[in-house]
Each structure stands twice: as C-alpha cells, then as structure tokens.
Amino acid sequence: MTLKKFTFEDWLNVTVVLKSTNGVPNEVSERIIVSFDNFDSEEARKIQKTQRVVFNDLLEKKFTELKNEFYSKIENSNKPNELTKNEYDSLHLLILNKFTCKNNFCTSPIKGDDKKFSQWYYNTMMSHLNDSKTKSGGIVLNYNEIPSPNSRIYENGLVPPEVMISAFLKMFNLVSKLNPHKQFRNRTSNEPKNTSSTINELNQSILSIEKNERVNPFPDIFSSIESYDFFCELERVVVISTEYVAGYSFIFHKMKDEKLKYPIKKNVSQIDFCEFLKEQRGQEEIYPPKLPKRNPIRKQEIYRKCLENYLMSIQG
C-alpha cells in the first residue's frame, strides 16, 4: 500500500501533525497524524531544518529569560548564597524527576519554590530528558519533537516542554558552578539592595562562568565548540537543498585541515561524517558514503569570511 504523501507546507500550516509531537493537547484530535515516511526526502529535510532553527531560537530566548530572572533575584536578595543553593536544589530535583504530582499538576517539594507545571507538560519534559540521555551521561538534543511554528502550543508565550527542560538543564549547569563554590557576601540589615559590590561580584562570577559554559555537542566529530560553530556557519551559507552533497563535501574537506589543527577531527571518516549528517542534521542518507573533494571558486570568498571568524574565536 502506497503511503499518502504530504508537503512541508502541510506541516507548517498544521494540516498534519507528526507522531513525534502528537502529545500537544487540543490539537492532534483535529489533525492528520503522520510520520516522516509520509514526506518525500526533500520535504522531510525542510521540516527537520525548521525544527532545529525553531528549537535553538526558543532555547536561547528561554534560557536568557530564566538567567535574567535568577540574576535579578540575587541582586535583590539579602541572602544570595541561600537563594543560589535553593535554586540549585530546585533544578536538581527537577532533573531527577522528583517533583510532586497531584490533581494534574506537578510542583517542587521545596517550600517557596514557584515552579509548577501541568502533569502533561511535566511528563513530556521528563520523557524528553530520558530519551535524550546518551550512554556516557551527556545530552543529545532531539529536534524531531518540535511542532510547527504555527502550532497552538506557542500561544500565550508557551514553549514546547522539550525546549523548557533543555533551558532548565542549561540553568542547572550555570547555577551548579555558582553553588557551592561561589560565596556572595550577605548584606547587613541596614544595607540597601542592589549595592554595587554585590552586583559587581555577581557580574564577575557570571562572566567567568559564561565564558566557559558552552560545551561541544558532538565531541566525536568536532575538536571544539568553536569548530562546531565554524561548521554551523559554513553549513548555513554553503549548503543548499539541491546540492547538499556538494556543500557538505566542501565543508568536510575544508575542515579536515592539518593547518587548522583539524576542526573536524583527524580520525573522523567520510562514513562517520555522513552518518552524523543523517542522524543530527536530518539529511537524506548519502550512499555510498563518499564526499568527493571539490573546491569551487564561487565558494572561496564565503569560506574565507567564515574562516576569519573561526580563527578570531580560537584566538580570543
């Protein structure tokens, strides 16, 4: 039996909903549920690329929002050390799936902690967290669960639970570096809030942490987070859907460069890289997994600009 095929626009307009996102309440009952098998390869790649962009944009916005809220609380607190420890404990319990669920809501067991989620939202966060864990204990972001940007889940500023738990993980990474190693000076009872010493102390600590908080998401492929950024920038300006093999071939050979100390690791084979593209970039399988060496003149200027940015990042 031939599967009915749909288009990227069908997904974008929420005419159809992917199975991987069918937990969105009050939406899936009205839509056709499909899988990626219901799309031609080119249409599926468009969806997966859009999911990745939406996920990363929402994650950055939500993490920035959580971070600013936390900074504001510390700056206005008489007991910043206690507040930092409470936030650490709260995030830790959330990641360990230790919130209390009752009457369709899940709340923190810590008194005064205002984190509260519907049971569906909380369960989806935990499911995403468990599914994303690697054997080594790390986290691999899964974009396939992200609904269309026109989904109802985004109404009233709500973000998908998969994005929210990822933002909480980033916050836990940040707060864990402040607690318990960083000890802020508690204010005296008659000392005004927002004193310059407390704010400066906070800012110096945060700047030091943020400078080193980003981690390489694919250490088996790229030699550093800067190398991964280099790849992403090249991917954005070089790869086009009609010539994606040529684009990725260009990137692979440019980044497997001894003179640059191998941004793509020396031991990464073409087979490894093709598998990475399929699993992590949503690209159609390249078979046979060969990336012929190409060096088109029209891409040289684009490459030089990306290379300059990369060299600046590793020197800075």
N, C-alpha and C positions, 0 to 999 in steps of 0.2 A: 504494500500500500504506500502510495506516494504522500509524503508529508506536505501539508499546505505551507506555502512559503509566505513570509511577511517581510516588511521592509524596515529600515532604520526609522523612517517617519512614523510607521505604525507604533513602534516602541516609544519614540519621542513624544507622540501625541497621546500616549497611554491607551491606545486602541487595544493593545495587547500588553500583558504583564509577564515578565519572566518568572519561571518557577522559583528561581533563587531569591526572588523578592516577594513571594506571594504571602508573606506574613503581614503586609501592610493592611491594617483594618479598614473596613468600609470602602475598599477599592476593588479588591480582587473579585468579589462576588459579581461585579458589574462588567468584568473584562474577560477577554480570552486569555487563558493561561498557556504559555508556550515555553519552549526551551530554545537554546541556541541552535538546535538542529532544525528549527523552523525558519532559519535565516540562511541565505547564501553567505559564503565566507566573507565577502566584502562588506555586506550589511552587518554581519556579526562583529567584524573588526571596528566598524564605525561606532557601534553600541559600546563595545569594551573600551575604546579610547575615550568616549564621552563619559563613561562611568569613572574612569581613572581621573579625568580632569575635575569632574564634579566632586568626587571623594576628596581629592587633595585640596581643592579650594575650600570646601566646607570644613575640613580638618584644621586647616591653618586659621580660619576665622574663629572656630570654636575654641581652639587651644589658646589663641590670643585673648579671647573673651574670658576664659577661665583664669588665665595667668594674670590679667589685669585686675580681676576681682580679688584674687589672692593677694596681689601686691597692695591693693588699696586697704584690705583688711589689716595687713601687717603694719602699714604706715600709720593706721589709726588705732592700733591696739596698744594698750598699756603692758600687755604680756605677749610680745611677739613670739617668744620661744614656745610658750604653751599653745598658742594658736597654730604654729608650724607643726608641732607634734600632733595636735588634733587632726589637722588636715592630712598629715601623713597616715595616721591610723585610719581615718575615714577612707582614703583612697586604697589603702592596703586591704581593708575588709571588703571593699567593693570588688577588687580584682580577685580576691579569694572566694567570691560568691557567698559572702557571709551576711548580706543584708536580710532583714526580717520581712517576709511577705505575708500580708494579711488583708482580706477584703479587697483583693485585686490591686493592691498597692505594695510596693517594696520600699522600705526605709532603712536608714542607717541605725545600727544599735547604739551609736554614740549620742548621748544626750546633747541636744542643742545643734546637732548636725542637720542641715536643712535639705540634704539630698533625698529626693523622693521620686519614684518612677512608677508608672503603671506596670502591672505584672507582665503584660505583653512586651513592653519596652525593655524592662529589666531582663526578662528571659532571653530576648533576642540579643541583647548586649552580651550576656554570658555565653550564649551559643556561638556567637561570632568570635568571642575571645578564645574559646576552646578549640574551634575549628582552625584558628589562625596560628596556634602554637606549633612550633617546629620541634623536632626531636631534641635539638640542642637547647631548647628553652626559650628561643627567640620568638619573634612575631613576624609573620609574613602577611602584609595587607592583602585582603581579598576584595577586589572591586566588584566582583560579579553580583554582589548582593545589593548594589546601589540602584535604586529606582530611577526612572526617567526624571530629568529636572522639572518636568511638568506634573509630577506625582503630587497627590494631596498631602503626602507626608511632610512636605515642606511648608505647608500652610502655618501661619502664625509663628514663623521662625523656627519651627521644629526641624531638627536634623535627624537623619536616619540613626538608629541605635548603633549601627556598625561604626559610624563616624564618632559618635559620642564616646563609646568605650575606648576608641583609639585616642581621642583627645584626653581622656582621663589617664590613659597609660603614659602619655607624654607629660601630664602634670605630675604623676607619681614619680617619674624619672627626675623631674625638676625638684620636687619637694624632698625627695629622699636624699638629695645632695645637700640640702639645707639642714636636714634633720638626721642625726643629732649633732653633726659636726659644727654647724654654724650656730654660735650663741649670740643672739642680739642682746643689746643692753636694755633691760626693762626700764620704763620711765618711772620716776617717782610720782607720787600722788598729785603734787602741785606743778608738775612739768607739763606744758601744753602738748597736745597731739601734733603730729607732723613736724617734730623737731628736725632740724637739718641734719643732726648727727645720725639719727635713726634712719632717715631717708637715704643719706649718703652710704651708710653701712649696708643697707638693703641693696641699693643700686650696684655697689661694687661687687657684692656677692652674686647677684643675679647676672651681671655682665660676665663675670668669670665663669659661671656655670653655663650660660647660654652659648658662650664661645666654643665650649667643648661638648655640648649635649647632643648634637646631631651624630647619628651613627650610620655607618654604611649598611644599607638594607640588603645588599647582595654581595657579601664578602667573598663568596666563592668565585664571583665573576670580576668584580672591580677591586682595585687595590686600595681605594679610599673613598670617603664620601665626596671629596672633590672630583674624583674620577667618575663617580656616578652622576654628579651634576653636569660634568663635561658630556657624558653620554646623552643625558636628557636634553641638553641644549642642542647637540648635534641632531638628535632624533627629531626635535621639533622643527628644525629648519631644513633638514636634508631629506627625511623620509616622506615620500608621497605614496598614496594608496596604489597607484597604477604601476609604480616601480619600487615597491618596498624592498624587494630582494637586493636590487642595486644599491638602494640607500643604506641598508644595513651592512652590505658588503663593504661599502666605502667607509662606514664608521668602524667596523671591525678591524680592518687593516690599518686605518689611521691610528687607532687606539692600541693596537698591538705593536707599539713602537719602543724599541730599546732606548732610543734617545730621550724619550719621555718617561722612562722607567716603568713602562708597561701599565698605563691606566687600566686597560683590560689585562688581567694577569697573564703572565707568560704561559702558564700551564693550561689556560682555557682553550679548548679546541673549537673548531668550527661547529662540531656536533654539539658541544656544550652550549655555545652561544645560540645556536638555532633552537635548542630546547628551552633556553631562557626566554627567547622571543616568543615562543609558543605559549609557555606557561605563565609568564609575567607581563607580557606586552599584548597578549591577545592576537598575535599574528598567526596567519594560516601556516601550517607546517611546511617547512622548506624541505622538499625531498627531490633528489638526495640532498642531505645537509651540507651543501657546498656554497661557499661565498667567494666567487671569483674576484680577483683583485682588480679594482677599477679606480681610476684617478681622473675623472672628468674635469676639464679646465673650468667649466661653469661653476663648479662647487668649491674651487680653491679659495676664493675670496671669503665665502661664507665660513669655510673651515678655519681660515686664518683668524677671523674675528672670535670664533669660539675658542680657539687655541689660546689667544691672548687672555681671554677671561679665565681660562683654566690655569695658565701659568701665574697670573696675578693671585689667584685663590690659594695656590700651594706655596707661594712666596710670602703671602700676607699672614 
